Protein backbone atom coordinates (compact mmCIF):
# COMPACT_ATOMS: atom_id res chain seq x y z
CA UNK A 1 0.00 0.00 0.00
CA UNK A 2 2.77 2.44 0.97
CA UNK A 3 4.80 1.58 -2.14
CA UNK A 4 1.74 2.28 -4.32
CA UNK A 5 1.20 5.63 -2.60
CA UNK A 6 4.84 6.62 -3.10
CA UNK A 7 4.63 5.58 -6.77
CA UNK A 8 1.46 7.65 -7.28
CA UNK A 9 3.10 10.63 -5.57
CA UNK A 10 6.15 10.35 -7.84
CA UNK A 11 3.88 10.29 -10.90
CA UNK A 12 2.04 13.36 -9.65
CA UNK A 13 5.37 15.16 -9.20
CA UNK A 14 6.14 14.59 -12.88
CA UNK A 15 2.68 15.68 -14.03
CA UNK A 16 2.70 19.43 -14.84
CA UNK A 17 -1.10 19.50 -14.57
CA UNK A 18 -0.89 18.67 -10.83
CA UNK A 19 -0.04 21.64 -8.62
CA UNK A 20 1.81 21.48 -5.32
CA UNK A 21 -1.46 22.02 -3.45
CA UNK A 22 -3.03 19.06 -5.27
CA UNK A 23 -0.31 16.51 -4.53
CA UNK A 24 -1.49 13.53 -2.50
CA UNK A 25 -0.64 14.33 1.17
CA UNK A 26 -0.48 10.58 1.89
CA UNK A 27 2.77 10.54 -0.06
CA UNK A 28 4.35 13.15 2.22
CA UNK A 29 5.66 11.00 5.06
CA UNK A 30 9.23 12.11 5.76
CA UNK A 31 8.31 15.29 7.64
CA UNK A 32 6.46 13.29 10.32
CA UNK A 33 9.43 11.04 11.17
CA UNK A 34 11.79 11.30 14.19
CA UNK A 35 14.69 12.48 12.02
CA UNK A 36 12.86 15.66 10.99
CA UNK A 37 11.20 16.22 14.35
CA UNK A 38 14.15 15.63 16.71
CA UNK A 39 17.46 14.31 15.31
CA UNK A 40 17.87 16.88 12.55
CA UNK A 41 17.63 19.82 14.96
CA UNK A 42 20.48 18.53 17.15
CA UNK A 43 22.69 17.84 14.14
CA UNK A 44 21.99 21.34 12.84
CA UNK A 45 22.87 22.95 16.17
CA UNK A 46 26.18 21.13 16.57
CA UNK A 47 27.27 21.67 12.95
CA UNK A 48 26.25 25.35 13.00
CA UNK A 49 28.32 25.92 16.13
CA UNK A 50 31.40 24.32 14.52
CA UNK A 51 30.99 26.19 11.21
CA UNK A 52 30.44 29.52 12.95
CA UNK A 53 33.77 29.19 14.75
CA UNK A 54 35.56 28.13 11.56
CA UNK A 55 34.01 30.90 9.44
CA UNK A 56 34.50 33.73 11.96
CA UNK A 57 37.50 35.17 10.03
CA UNK A 58 35.44 35.08 6.81
CA UNK A 59 32.57 36.83 8.59
CA UNK A 60 34.91 39.63 9.68
CA UNK A 61 36.32 40.14 6.17
CA UNK A 62 32.87 40.08 4.53
CA UNK A 63 31.44 42.46 7.14
CA UNK A 64 34.31 44.90 6.65
CA UNK A 65 33.93 44.80 2.84
CA UNK A 66 30.20 45.53 3.05
CA UNK A 67 30.66 48.34 5.58
CA UNK A 68 33.41 50.03 3.53
CA UNK A 69 31.40 49.94 0.30
CA UNK A 70 27.88 50.74 1.47
CA UNK A 71 27.91 51.28 5.22
CA UNK A 72 25.88 49.59 7.93
CA UNK A 73 24.07 47.35 8.64
CA UNK A 74 26.09 44.49 7.21
CA UNK A 75 23.28 41.99 7.78
CA UNK A 76 19.99 41.87 5.91
CA UNK A 77 17.09 41.01 8.23
CA UNK A 78 13.63 40.46 6.84
CA UNK A 79 10.53 38.46 7.89
CA UNK A 80 10.03 35.02 6.36
CA UNK A 81 7.53 32.21 6.79
CA UNK A 82 9.04 29.57 9.05
CA UNK A 83 8.60 26.19 10.67
CA UNK A 84 4.94 25.42 11.41
CA UNK A 85 3.95 28.87 10.19
CA UNK A 86 6.04 30.84 12.69
CA UNK A 87 7.46 34.09 11.31
CA UNK A 88 11.18 34.73 11.80
CA UNK A 89 13.77 37.20 10.56
CA UNK A 90 16.30 35.75 8.14
CA UNK A 91 19.98 36.69 8.50
CA UNK A 92 21.99 37.23 5.31
CA UNK A 93 24.99 39.36 4.54
CA UNK A 94 23.58 42.44 2.84
CA UNK A 95 24.23 42.23 -0.91
CA UNK A 96 22.06 45.19 -1.96
CA UNK A 97 21.99 48.88 -1.25
CA UNK A 98 20.37 50.03 1.97
CA UNK A 99 16.55 49.94 1.99
CA UNK A 100 16.51 47.84 -1.20
CA UNK A 101 13.06 46.46 -0.29
CA UNK A 102 11.59 49.95 -0.62
CA UNK A 103 13.24 50.56 -3.98
CA UNK A 104 12.23 47.40 -5.87
CA UNK A 105 10.29 44.14 -5.65
CA UNK A 106 10.91 41.04 -3.58
CA UNK A 107 12.47 39.07 -6.44
CA UNK A 108 16.03 39.83 -7.55
CA UNK A 109 16.07 40.56 -11.27
CA UNK A 110 18.88 39.86 -13.71
CA UNK A 111 21.51 42.63 -13.43
CA UNK A 112 19.47 44.15 -10.59
CA UNK A 113 20.74 47.70 -10.05
CA UNK A 114 20.25 47.36 -6.28
CA UNK A 115 23.08 44.80 -5.99
CA UNK A 116 26.39 46.29 -4.83
CA UNK A 117 29.78 45.23 -6.22
CA UNK A 118 30.61 43.32 -3.04
CA UNK A 119 27.07 41.95 -3.03
CA UNK A 120 27.46 40.61 -6.54
CA UNK A 121 30.47 38.58 -5.47
CA UNK A 122 28.71 37.36 -2.33
CA UNK A 123 25.69 36.22 -4.33
CA UNK A 124 27.72 34.43 -7.00
CA UNK A 125 29.72 32.51 -4.38
CA UNK A 126 26.71 32.10 -2.03
CA UNK A 127 28.74 33.68 0.79
CA UNK A 128 25.81 35.97 1.59
CA UNK A 129 23.85 32.94 2.77
CA UNK A 130 26.52 31.80 5.25
CA UNK A 131 24.98 34.22 7.75
CA UNK A 132 22.04 31.80 7.82
CA UNK A 133 24.16 29.90 10.37
CA UNK A 134 22.86 32.36 12.96
CA UNK A 135 19.29 31.30 12.12
CA UNK A 136 20.27 27.63 12.23
CA UNK A 137 21.88 28.01 15.64
CA UNK A 138 18.73 29.70 16.94
CA UNK A 139 16.48 26.98 15.48
CA UNK A 140 14.66 29.05 12.85
CA UNK A 141 16.38 27.26 9.98
CA UNK A 142 18.20 24.07 9.02
CA UNK A 143 21.17 23.40 6.75
CA UNK A 144 18.94 21.47 4.35
CA UNK A 145 15.39 22.57 3.67
CA UNK A 146 13.31 24.85 1.42
CA UNK A 147 14.69 28.37 1.10
CA UNK A 148 12.77 30.76 3.40
CA UNK A 149 9.96 32.37 1.43
CA UNK A 150 8.29 35.78 1.65
CA UNK A 151 5.27 35.91 3.93
CA UNK A 152 3.02 36.96 1.08
CA UNK A 153 3.69 33.57 -0.51
CA UNK A 154 3.65 31.28 2.54
CA UNK A 155 0.39 32.82 3.73
CA UNK A 156 -1.20 31.69 0.47
CA UNK A 157 -0.27 28.02 0.84
CA UNK A 158 -3.24 25.71 0.44
CA UNK A 159 -3.78 21.96 0.47
CA UNK A 160 -0.57 19.91 0.44
CA UNK A 161 1.52 23.09 0.09
CA UNK A 162 0.98 23.64 3.82
CA UNK A 163 3.19 20.61 4.51
CA UNK A 164 6.17 22.66 3.30
CA UNK A 165 5.97 24.37 6.68
CA UNK A 166 6.34 21.03 8.49
CA UNK A 167 10.09 21.15 7.76
CA UNK A 168 12.40 23.94 8.83
CA UNK A 169 13.41 26.24 5.98
CA UNK A 170 17.03 25.76 5.00
CA UNK A 171 19.95 26.92 2.91
CA UNK A 172 19.35 24.44 0.11
CA UNK A 173 16.97 21.77 -1.13
CA UNK A 174 15.72 20.31 -4.42
CA UNK A 175 14.25 23.65 -5.52
CA UNK A 176 17.40 25.63 -4.66
CA UNK A 177 19.49 23.35 -6.86
CA UNK A 178 16.99 23.40 -9.72
CA UNK A 179 16.82 27.22 -9.66
CA UNK A 180 20.41 28.06 -8.71
CA UNK A 181 20.44 30.66 -11.53
CA UNK A 182 17.12 32.19 -10.55
CA UNK A 183 18.01 35.74 -11.62
CA UNK A 184 18.66 34.56 -15.18
CA UNK A 185 15.31 32.76 -15.27
CA UNK A 186 13.21 35.72 -14.10
CA UNK A 187 15.05 38.18 -16.36
CA UNK A 188 15.50 41.90 -15.91
CA UNK A 189 11.87 43.04 -16.27
CA UNK A 190 8.76 42.12 -14.26
CA UNK A 191 10.85 39.81 -12.06
CA UNK A 192 8.11 39.36 -9.43
CA UNK A 193 5.53 38.46 -12.07
CA UNK A 194 7.89 36.00 -13.79
CA UNK A 195 8.73 34.41 -10.46
CA UNK A 196 5.12 34.02 -9.34
CA UNK A 197 3.90 32.73 -12.70
CA UNK A 198 6.71 30.49 -13.95
CA UNK A 199 8.99 29.66 -11.01
CA UNK A 200 7.02 29.58 -7.75
CA UNK A 201 4.61 26.75 -8.76
CA UNK A 202 7.55 24.50 -9.72
CA UNK A 203 9.54 25.44 -6.62
CA UNK A 204 6.61 24.61 -4.35
CA UNK A 205 6.27 21.13 -5.89
CA UNK A 206 9.97 20.53 -5.21
CA UNK A 207 9.55 21.87 -1.67
CA UNK A 208 6.75 19.37 -1.06
CA UNK A 209 9.04 16.70 -2.51
CA UNK A 210 11.60 17.55 0.17
CA UNK A 211 8.97 17.37 2.92
CA UNK A 212 8.03 13.92 1.57
CA UNK A 213 11.59 12.59 1.39
CA UNK A 214 13.38 14.32 4.26
CA UNK A 215 15.90 11.94 5.83
CA UNK A 216 19.58 11.82 6.74
CA UNK A 217 20.37 10.22 3.37
CA UNK A 218 18.39 12.86 1.46
CA UNK A 219 20.12 15.68 3.34
CA UNK A 220 23.59 14.26 2.64
CA UNK A 221 22.71 13.88 -1.06
CA UNK A 222 21.43 17.47 -1.30
CA UNK A 223 24.47 18.82 0.55
CA UNK A 224 26.96 17.32 -1.89
CA UNK A 225 24.79 18.20 -4.90
CA UNK A 226 24.71 21.83 -3.74
CA UNK A 227 28.49 21.97 -3.22
CA UNK A 228 29.02 20.56 -6.72
CA UNK A 229 26.57 23.03 -8.30
CA UNK A 230 28.15 26.01 -6.53
CA UNK A 231 31.65 24.93 -7.62
CA UNK A 232 30.40 24.55 -11.19
CA UNK A 233 28.92 28.04 -11.04
CA UNK A 234 32.12 29.56 -9.66
CA UNK A 235 34.18 27.77 -12.33
CA UNK A 236 31.82 29.03 -15.04
CA UNK A 237 32.19 32.60 -13.77
CA UNK A 238 35.99 32.20 -13.73
CA UNK A 239 36.00 30.99 -17.36
CA UNK A 240 33.78 33.90 -18.44
CA UNK A 241 36.08 36.34 -16.66
CA UNK A 242 39.16 34.88 -18.37
CA UNK A 243 37.36 35.02 -21.71
CA UNK A 244 36.48 38.70 -21.25
CA UNK A 245 40.06 39.50 -20.25
CA UNK A 246 41.29 37.75 -23.38
CA UNK A 247 38.94 39.79 -25.59
CA UNK A 248 40.05 43.04 -23.95
CA UNK A 249 43.72 42.10 -24.46
CA UNK A 250 43.12 41.43 -28.18
CA UNK A 251 41.60 44.88 -28.56
Phi and psi in degrees as a GROMACS rama.xvg file:
@    title "Ramachandran Plot"
@    xaxis  label "Phi"
@    yaxis  label "Psi"
@TYPE xy
-64.6864  -41.0391  UNK-2
-62.5362  -39.1173  UNK-3
-64.8724  -40.3074  UNK-4
-64.383  -44.7216  UNK-5
-63.065  -39.1218  UNK-6
-64.2281  -44.7668  UNK-7
-62.0203  -40.4114  UNK-8
-63.6067  -43.6617  UNK-9
-61.437  -39.3307  UNK-10
-66.655  -38.4993  UNK-11
-65.4484  -36.4086  UNK-12
-60.7092  -35.5935  UNK-13
-83.9402  -12.1517  UNK-14
-88.9138  111.142  UNK-15
-64.7912  -17.7612  UNK-16
-77.8417  -14.8942  UNK-17
-97.8679  120.731  UNK-18
-83.2336  168.905  UNK-19
-59.4055  -39.2661  UNK-20
-66.8851  -24.5567  UNK-21
-94.676  -3.91862  UNK-22
-61.4084  147.083  UNK-23
-68.6471  114.387  UNK-24
-63.0044  -20.7793  UNK-25
-65.4272  -21.275  UNK-26
-85.2674  -5.86583  UNK-27
-98.8575  90.6736  UNK-28
-111.775  -27.8804  UNK-29
-58.5962  -38.7612  UNK-30
-65.8138  -16.1307  UNK-31
-92.9524  -6.2558  UNK-32
-78.9194  165.609  UNK-33
-64.4275  -28.493  UNK-34
-61.845  -48.4156  UNK-35
-70.9195  -36.6825  UNK-36
-78.401  -33.999  UNK-37
-128.988  -59.3739  UNK-38
-60.769  -44.5594  UNK-39
-58.7541  -39.4753  UNK-40
-63.4919  -41.5477  UNK-41
-69.8041  -38.2002  UNK-42
-63.3902  -43.0292  UNK-43
-59.4022  -46.4505  UNK-44
-61.4154  -47.9456  UNK-45
-65.9347  -43.3589  UNK-46
-68.124  -38.6295  UNK-47
-63.5588  -39.8621  UNK-48
-62.6637  -44.3633  UNK-49
-64.7032  -47.827  UNK-50
-66.1058  -34.9935  UNK-51
-62.1177  -41.9476  UNK-52
-66.8732  -40.435  UNK-53
-69.4941  -35.712  UNK-54
-92.8968  3.35009  UNK-55
-54.3431  -44.6855  UNK-56
-60.9515  -38.3434  UNK-57
-65.0576  -41.8119  UNK-58
-57.8667  -42.6757  UNK-59
-65.245  -42.8259  UNK-60
-65.9263  -46.5403  UNK-61
-62.7574  -44.0979  UNK-62
-61.2305  -42.4681  UNK-63
-64.9212  -41.235  UNK-64
-63.9329  -41.6969  UNK-65
-66.1944  -45.0303  UNK-66
-63.1301  -40.7758  UNK-67
-66.3887  -40.7801  UNK-68
-77.7224  -45.3369  UNK-69
-135.522  13.43  UNK-70
81.1449  -164.079  UNK-71
-101.937  158.665  UNK-72
-79.3589  159.302  UNK-73
-88.9102  -17.2506  UNK-74
-103.656  142.733  UNK-75
-98.6099  122.99  UNK-76
-122.62  122.852  UNK-77
-148.827  148.721  UNK-78
-68.8217  140.569  UNK-79
-139.32  156.99  UNK-80
-78.4033  126.814  UNK-81
-116.636  -164.101  UNK-82
-56.1752  125.901  UNK-83
56.1251  32.3036  UNK-84
82.8065  3.57158  UNK-85
-78.3828  132.901  UNK-86
-80.3281  138.709  UNK-87
-140.624  167.905  UNK-88
-104.123  118.498  UNK-89
-72.839  147.245  UNK-90
-112.03  118.728  UNK-91
-138.264  150.97  UNK-92
-68.2714  131.42  UNK-93
-64.8496  121.829  UNK-94
-111.312  -2.42606  UNK-95
-119.079  172.051  UNK-96
-63.4827  163.077  UNK-97
-63.1097  143.782  UNK-98
59.6059  35.1798  UNK-99
-61.1008  -31.8993  UNK-100
-62.0849  -28.6066  UNK-101
-85.1211  -17.1406  UNK-102
-88.3272  -40.3014  UNK-103
-135.608  -167.318  UNK-104
-81.4255  -176.127  UNK-105
-82.533  -14.0879  UNK-106
-102.346  133.122  UNK-107
-78.8945  120.192  UNK-108
-83.8341  166.042  UNK-109
-65.9211  131.456  UNK-110
57.5622  38.4061  UNK-111
-59.1363  124.833  UNK-112
-67.6966  -14.5085  UNK-113
-78.611  -16.7396  UNK-114
-76.3295  129.63  UNK-115
-80.5733  171.237  UNK-116
-64.7241  -45.8616  UNK-117
-63.4723  -40.9832  UNK-118
-61.9367  -35.9976  UNK-119
-62.0409  -42.0241  UNK-120
-66.522  -42.7507  UNK-121
-62.136  -39.9967  UNK-122
-68.6798  -42.8885  UNK-123
-64.9293  -34.6528  UNK-124
-95.5229  -2.89485  UNK-125
66.9531  15.2665  UNK-126
-67.7218  -24.9662  UNK-127
-62.6011  -28.7785  UNK-128
-84.6864  -6.8069  UNK-129
-66.2822  -21.4879  UNK-130
-68.0078  -13.6732  UNK-131
-59.5928  -17.4082  UNK-132
-57.2343  -31.8087  UNK-133
-65.1648  -40.0447  UNK-134
-67.7413  -37.4227  UNK-135
-66.3398  -43.2758  UNK-136
-61.1193  -38.7716  UNK-137
-73.0826  -26.7795  UNK-138
106.686  1.68679  UNK-139
-75.8213  -28.3352  UNK-140
-134.191  173.821  UNK-141
-129.615  165.633  UNK-142
-64.861  -45.3887  UNK-143
-113.674  127.503  UNK-144
164.224  167.585  UNK-145
-58.7559  137.65  UNK-146
-56.8145  138.222  UNK-147
-57.5111  132.062  UNK-148
-107.214  156.33  UNK-149
-59.7172  146.346  UNK-150
-60.0751  -33.192  UNK-151
-66.1272  -18.1151  UNK-152
-94.1875  -44.9512  UNK-153
-66.211  -30.349  UNK-154
-71.198  -12.8251  UNK-155
-99.6999  2.23655  UNK-156
-60.0122  136.634  UNK-157
-134.139  163.442  UNK-158
53.202  -133.396  UNK-159
-68.7945  -19.1206  UNK-160
-56.6657  -31.8369  UNK-161
-62.1081  -22.4045  UNK-162
-71.8352  -13.3872  UNK-163
-59.0525  -33.7378  UNK-164
-81.1402  1.57584  UNK-165
-88.8216  0.80855  UNK-166
-123.527  147.31  UNK-167
-67.1929  138.675  UNK-168
-62.5284  153.441  UNK-169
-139.56  -171.364  UNK-170
-81.326  -33.3084  UNK-171
-152.782  151.96  UNK-172
-158.302  -164.464  UNK-173
-57.9651  -42.6111  UNK-174
-70.3348  -35.2475  UNK-175
-63.683  -39.314  UNK-176
-70.406  -42.381  UNK-177
-65.5385  -31.8937  UNK-178
-118.275  43.6932  UNK-179
-66.1567  -25.6247  UNK-180
-106.956  52.1944  UNK-181
-59.2015  -40.5971  UNK-182
-61.0322  -34.7368  UNK-183
-70.6654  -31.2426  UNK-184
-73.9666  -38.5726  UNK-185
-82.9374  -17.3572  UNK-186
76.9955  -168.969  UNK-187
-100.465  -10.2691  UNK-188
-125.167  142.236  UNK-189
52.8721  45.9259  UNK-190
-59.4061  -42.8079  UNK-191
-61.9706  -43.8975  UNK-192
-65.2195  -42.773  UNK-193
-62.8846  -40.8728  UNK-194
-64.7541  -48.4921  UNK-195
-67.0801  -33.9335  UNK-196
-85.5912  -43.3466  UNK-197
-109.259  -23.1604  UNK-198
-105.82  -50.5448  UNK-199
-54.6141  -44.3876  UNK-200
-59.4633  -39.3228  UNK-201
-72.0188  -38.9644  UNK-202
-63.3528  -41.0853  UNK-203
-64.9861  -35.6579  UNK-204
-64.0343  -41.0642  UNK-205
-70.5562  -29.741  UNK-206
-68.766  -40.296  UNK-207
-64.493  -38.309  UNK-208
-57.6852  -41.0384  UNK-209
-65.3472  -43.8903  UNK-210
-59.6079  -31.8881  UNK-211
-75.1834  -33.6392  UNK-212
-111.002  5.18796  UNK-213
-54.5675  126.698  UNK-214
-166.167  170.73  UNK-215
-61.7197  -41.6067  UNK-216
-64.6068  -43.1193  UNK-217
-62.6365  -42.8272  UNK-218
-64.6931  -41.1787  UNK-219
-62.5068  -43.6957  UNK-220
-60.795  -47.0415  UNK-221
-66.5633  -34.9217  UNK-222
-61.3043  -51.1042  UNK-223
-69.7428  -33.8702  UNK-224
-63.5545  -40.1017  UNK-225
-66.2151  -45.7466  UNK-226
-57.4813  -44.8726  UNK-227
-62.5806  -44.5211  UNK-228
-64.5499  -40.7111  UNK-229
-65.8299  -42.5928  UNK-230
-62.7808  -40.112  UNK-231
-61.725  -41.3699  UNK-232
-65.9015  -43.7507  UNK-233
-63.27  -42.4471  UNK-234
-63.0492  -41.6979  UNK-235
-61.6323  -41.2797  UNK-236
-65.3562  -36.8607  UNK-237
-64.542  -44.1567  UNK-238
-63.5718  -42.4448  UNK-239
-62.4833  -40.2296  UNK-240
-64.2294  -43.1113  UNK-241
-64.2192  -37.8114  UNK-242
-65.3432  -42.8748  UNK-243
-64.6244  -40.3864  UNK-244
-62.7574  -38.1749  UNK-245
-64.7582  -40.6424  UNK-246
-66.3702  -39.783  UNK-247
-67.0303  -35.9002  UNK-248
-65.7777  -39.9135  UNK-249
-64.8725  -31.1863  UNK-250
